[in-house]
């Protein structure tokens, strides 16, 4: 699960500005605004927040982004 969380974190930091607003909204609904705020602080911040949120959230976001 840690490897998937790292993959998501890297993807979000690199591609956040390019993501459709609907995807950003969905991520915020799944994971809270804290994850969205972590994107501006970098990969490690997103990674740490994902691990706090747990496996279910990680899997849902991975699926949403097509990374699962």
C-alpha positions as CSV (number, residue, x, y, z in Angstrom):
1,X,0.0,0.0,0.0
2,X,2.9,2.3,0.7
3,X,4.1,2.0,-2.9
4,X,0.7,2.9,-4.3
5,X,0.4,5.9,-1.9
6,X,3.8,7.1,-3.1
7,X,2.7,6.7,-6.8
8,X,-0.5,8.7,-6.1
9,X,1.4,11.4,-4.2
10,X,3.9,11.8,-7.1
11,X,1.0,11.9,-9.7
12,X,-1.0,14.4,-7.8
13,X,1.9,16.8,-7.2
14,X,2.9,16.6,-10.8
15,X,-0.5,16.8,-12.4
16,X,-2.8,18.7,-10.0
17,X,-3.2,21.7,-12.2
18,X,-4.1,19.6,-15.2
19,X,-6.7,17.5,-13.4
20,X,-10.4,18.3,-14.3
21,X,-12.2,20.2,-11.6
22,X,-14.6,17.2,-11.2
23,X,-11.7,14.9,-10.3
24,X,-10.3,17.5,-7.8
25,X,-13.7,17.7,-6.2
26,X,-14.0,14.0,-6.0
27,X,-10.6,13.7,-4.4
28,X,-11.6,16.3,-1.8
29,X,-14.8,14.5,-1.1
30,X,-13.0,11.1,-0.7
31,X,-10.0,12.4,1.3
32,X,-10.8,15.8,2.7
33,X,-9.4,19.2,2.0
34,X,-6.3,18.3,4.0
35,X,-5.1,16.2,1.1
36,X,-5.7,19.0,-1.4
37,X,-3.7,21.4,0.8
38,X,-0.9,18.8,1.1
39,X,-0.5,18.9,-2.7
40,X,1.1,22.4,-2.5
41,X,3.5,21.1,0.2
42,X,4.9,18.4,-2.0
43,X,5.1,14.6,-2.5
44,X,6.1,13.7,1.1
45,X,3.2,15.8,2.5
46,X,0.7,14.1,0.2
47,X,2.2,10.6,0.9
48,X,2.0,11.2,4.7
49,X,-1.6,12.3,4.5
50,X,-2.6,9.4,2.3
51,X,-1.1,7.0,4.9
52,X,-3.1,8.7,7.6
53,X,-6.3,8.4,5.6
54,X,-5.9,4.6,5.1
55,X,-6.1,1.9,2.6
56,X,-9.7,2.4,1.5
57,X,-9.0,6.1,0.6
58,X,-5.8,5.2,-1.2
59,X,-7.5,2.6,-3.3
60,X,-10.4,4.9,-4.2
61,X,-8.1,7.7,-5.3
62,X,-6.0,5.3,-7.3
63,X,-9.0,4.0,-9.1
64,X,-10.3,7.5,-9.7
65,X,-6.9,8.5,-11.3
66,X,-6.6,5.2,-13.2
67,X,-3.5,4.2,-11.2
68,X,-4.9,1.0,-9.7
